[in-house]
Amino acid sequence: MSVIKPSLAKGTRDFSPVEMVKRNFIYDTIKTVFRKYGYAEIQTPSFENLSTLTGKYGDEGDKLIFKILNSGEFLKDPKKKSFDFAGEDNSNKLITLISEKALRYDLTVPFARYVVMHQNDITFPFKRFQVQPVWRADRPQKGRYREFYQCDVDVVGSESLLNEAEFILIYNEALSKLGLKDFSIKINNRKILSGIAEIIGKPDLIIDMTVAIDKLDKIGLEGVSKELLERGFTETDLEKLRPVILLEGTNEEKLASLKEVLAQSETGLKGITEIEQVFDYVESLTAYGLPLTAKLELDITLARGLNYYTGCIFEVKTNEVAMGSIGGGGRYDDLTGMFGLKDLTGVGVSFGADRIYDVLEELNLFPVSTEVGTKVLISNFDAEAEKYALPIVQQFRNAGISAELYPSSAKLKKQMAYADAKNIPYVILIGGDEIASGALTLKDMQSGEQKKLTVLAILELLK
């Protein structure tokens, strides 16, 4: 039998025990905050019917869906046997013949499908969170994988802007608990952007306008102006747009300027009112609770996924590390319309867990406790010591302390090397003297200090 060289599929990763402890620290911290705000966890299958996913992400998105080949022998079916393989136009027809399932591309479409299928069993407004892997047949590159986790939280069936305000607080609390001290939560509103496109007489070009101004950070005002001209805007339009794009000052000053600029746009003014309402809610909610440590900033150039969002839009960035956004989302209408349940509004945000991991690693913010798996190792010198140690190791476990008994008698050097390799902070040495006296030797692996203590005293110390 030939030996197969082990390899990973492109765009995937293994996670070591140390990495898993850190990843779970992030997920557990975020989930605790989600639950605190009344969100409940759901999970959906790793794969969906291909028809559920196709046509929901645009042509480019459809190409990145991982299809699953049907089981069974393709050519045994007479219909498939007669299939004409010639011509590129037949490739899509062939896919429907050989594949009926696909790995999920995101958590949003499966969530919409879930809500429609369970609409008679769930209570609206329905508040859910979901932390699961998704798959995309993308070209792997640094920071972009074919399998990665999404961490989404959404509420559907409520138009209240209290939801938007609470998402700001969720970001604020979760990221603060993870140790971030300097981060910005940017907010905008689709209606404000629609109003701007309206007052310059180009309502049909809203997507073109926002795609261009969304790049302000990357290509600067000159680059944005050039792109707008290429997309059908005139120099006169640009003169009206520039002061809006370069809006500065406090949130209140920005809103006051926008009220003047959008005085003739009903849609634009509605967007301003919505932002003001969100700010009022945040102020009320933080008056007696957790203070807002994040910088909450109205950013008119923020336009993420604009053809998808219909109201408020969010994006979160850390100011401590050079990194793209570490979270974002917004208000969407008719999410479930694609599955026949019309006019159900919702709002949701996501946390970029992989990027947050990189930020915490770079800033050395993972608690020391996340690096510890086993807290104490009990040595094993011979059959007598092993027998003596068995009830002790269980005593530690019953007290909630992670403990291991070295599984076979071995030289002390080998057992200590094992404890070192696993970052186990304490080792208990049990020899003939310890068995006779009942006082065990506890070694602190970091300081090298050794003490003689009873089992109960060690339990108290390690707790």
Buried (B, 14 or more C-beta within 10 A) or exposed (E): EEEEEEEEEEBEEEEEEBEEBBBEBBBEBBBEBBEEBEBEEBEBEBBBEBEBBBEBBEEEBBEBBBBBEBEEEEEEEEEBEEBEEEEEEEEEEBBEBBBBBBBBBBBBBBBBBBBBEEBEEBEEBBBBBBBBBBBBBEEBEEEEBBBBBBBBBBBBBBEBBBBBBBBBBBBBBBBBEBBBEEBBBBBBBBBBBBBBBBBBEBBEBBBBBBBBBBBBEEEEEEEBBBBBBEBEBEEEBBEBBEEBBEBEEEBEEBBEBBBEBBEEBEBBBBBBBBBBBBBEBBEEBBEEEEEBBBEBBBBBBBBBEBEEBBBBBBBBBBEBBEBEBBBBBBBBBBBBEBBEBEEBBBBBBBBBBBBBBBBBEEBEBBEEEBEBBBBBBBBBBEEEBBEBBEEBBEBBEEEEBEBBBBEEBBEEEEBBEBBEEBBBBBBBBBBEEBBEEEBBBBBEBEEEEEEBBEBEBBBEEBE
